[in-house]
Amino acid sequence: MKKLLAILLTLAMSLSLAACGGTGTDTTGGTEDGGDSSGESAYRVAMICDSSISDGGWGMSCYNAMVDAAEEHGWETEVSDSIAQSAYYDTIVSYCDLGYDLIYAPGNQYTDAVLQAAEEFPDVAFALLNGGEDTPAQAANGNVTSLLPNAQQVGWIAGALAGLMTQSGTIAFIGGMELDTTLGKYQGYQEAAAYVGEQEGKTVTTLDIVYSGDFSATDKGIEFAKAMIDQGADVFFGDASAVDSGARQAIDEANAASGSVTIYDIAQPSDLLGQNECIIGSQVTDNASLVGLCMEAVENGTFGGEVIYGTLQNGALSAGALSDLVPADVQEKYQSYLDQMVNDTFMK
């Protein structure tokens, strides 16, 4: 049945490509960087995503990373977003059947589907963002690479700012699914906020993590944020895509009702300052550079079987711009803590 569904989906994609140029929202490519004389790129990458690429958060950032990398390397792109978990494998197989060179899956939740497809399509490369360290070794054909931003450092970047900015001493974290990477971000956020708070002479407590179970459930974000605000949380961080957007909506509404911005949100994985009034800063992951390294490996015939790490030390992780809501002296302190993280002296 799965194979039949994959065949039908492939046929639908092929007809769509022939009719209007692709199943996704955009394509890039040309003759300057790897394209041929017909105007078509020699290489193609497809992204699958269970959230929307218009979610203002994770899905959008990961899609933009693929597009940016493709523009730099002259690749064509396609995307299928807002797909159900039950459709992960079939969607991947459809792109493999269409001859795509690289499948980009931005999340640990795609691991099983990626490994299954990678075994069936040994000539296709698979890049798994937030993939496990042991995932490439599980690929029978050595054609899977994990792109692994340091989850603890992601949490530290947000947690240090939260520890400096909280006035209530209570902060919150919203997760999408119970993934190891999400838990790692939560733990880093929690420990950094507590440490920085202690250095600043206050006690900072992080509420227990909550999971929406669905990266597209904006309503869950609204529900969670309202409940956490009622528990005294005044700084939020999340790893839940559109759910985070819902939380920001609730935070903005709470601030509007009070007449001032006193509840804050820290975004990820791109610089989203200005998207919502409550956003005071962002944890930024340069996923474009990680995807670009995969493209280079495909072109060179060296792809697969490795973990490409993203850290503060190699520049893949950083902090985005800060809001004017963050006082100048607090910005200086925050930069000092970031410097400690880069120099590996934070919390030591």
Helices and strands as residue ranges (DSSP letters): H 2-20, E 44-48, H 58-73, E 76-80, G 85-87, H 88-97, E 102-105, G 108-110, H 111-120, E 125-129, H 135-138, E 144-149, H 151-165, E 170-175, H 180-199, E 205-206, E 210-211, H 218-230, E 235-239, H 242-258, E 264-267, E 279-285, H 287-300, E 307-310, E 317-319, H 328-342
